[in-house]
Amino acid sequence: MALSETAVVADAQTNRPLVSVVLLNWNSGALGALATRSVLNQSWSPIELIIVDNASTDDSLDQMVALAPDALVRSHDENLGFAKGMNAGIAAARGDYVLPLNCDAELDEPYVERLLAVLDQYPRAAAAGGMVRSKRAGATGPLAVTWLMRTSNMALSEPSSCDKVNGACPLFRMSALTDVIARFGGPYDESYGTYGEDIDLAETMRRLGWIYRYEPEATARHVRSYASAMRVADKRGSLRVSTIANRHRNIARHAQRLPRVAACAAILQDVAFCTKQTISGDREAVPDVIAAWRYTARYRAMDRERRLKLP
């Protein structure tokens, strides 16, 4: 159960750090209740549960609050998207550590406790993540960020340092998030659309001297892309536009090896994608890529400024 003020004070006397879980909800149906229950069943205590609801129209929020009546709830009148929604929850968090949790993810019972042990062992680790299983993508965990700002899987079997971890349930050190917030706001950049904002945060952390750690003994499950799949399972339309645009923006901000070559290579990949999709009958591919390029151009000055401000 999420903690009352009295419970937080009591646990503070035992010197056990408070973990804030920010559960972002949007029309999650029964999945949000499963995510909530997995937070309540964690072996670690104290945990503060913050539910951020992005204008859900189903009964998912009611189900979650029924399970966790002491949770702090932040309800919005419109769907703010991932970055704004998570930022609102993180701003309300009181914990020494913060776990942004997707509404379609479930944590196994020792998940938080095992990742806290990792962060305690590695004081320069901004975040730690575990092995996340899904029926669509199998198991994912430690990720490398390529020079084109895509991610590739690393070995799952051993603990390791990595460029980032699965974005469904990372555990962050609040002081690392505060480092980013003090410099740029956020911590997630609210000018980003869906997908890619977690790569931007990870690369920002890395350039500020933080690392990410992976722990295979911490396990969770994730129904990938549930909220977006309700509307655009194939990533077409606005979701595809933001996915493409955010990759270009991450290259502009963070590509360290041959950044101009990386930018050109990304454009060539987009052209190849358009060609393939058009041949297969996808008439929206070209308009979507052009819209993504225009979106990227709109933020070019902001992204150049961010690049110059980072080490």
PyMOL commands that set and color helices and strands:
alter all, ss='L'
color gray80, all
select helices_A, chain A and resi 5-12+30-40+60-67+81-92+111-121+174-184+197-207+226-232+238-254+259-279+285-298+300-309
alter helices_A, ss='H'
color red, helices_A
select strands_A, chain A and resi 19-25+47-54+72-76+97-102+105-107+125-134+138-140+142-145+151-153+160-162+164-165+171-173+211-222
alter strands_A, ss='S'
color yellow, strands_A
deselect
rebuild
show_as cartoon
